[in-house]
């Protein structure tokens, strides 16, 4: 698995044929920027 592919698995998961976003988007920056988990 390539480095970029590993990073994608932290943020998305396939459930029932649909893509599920695992982390929230940043409300200030908008879609595409994820909030940190801590």
Secondary structure, DSSP 4 states (H G I P E B T S, - for coil): --HHHHHHHHHEEEETTEEEE-SPEETTTEEEEEPP--
